[in-house]
Amino acid sequence: MMRATAKKTGHCPRCHDDVRTVRPWAHWRKLRYGYFGVLALALFCTPVLLCDGFILIPTLMIFIAAIGPLNALVAKQPTCAQCGAVVDALKPASSASMPGSTPCSCAR
Ligand SMILES: [Zn+2]
């Protein structure tokens, strides 16, 4: 279960406001690197793995199939906690967010 962030961490284009966001676990990417590490280890262990057609090969197949959901979790975008729309990154507090102000090109 994913919960919204404690602070406002994104700007929702649908709500037109800075909002709390719902974002996937921050360490899915690191876990994916670990996944590829285990896969590389499995590559070195292929002589052992391929000896066992009943336990190790089916286990390896299940492990390889896990990359799909893992990639989907890594690619998930943070969403608005109120309406569920994909949010933009929160802009730093500046004159750009003040109402009635004209955007200044020199501030970049
Ligand atoms: Zn929203």
Residues whose N, C-alpha, C, O or C-beta is under 5 A from the ligand:
A	BS01	ZN	C12 R14 C15 C80 Q82 C83 G84 A85
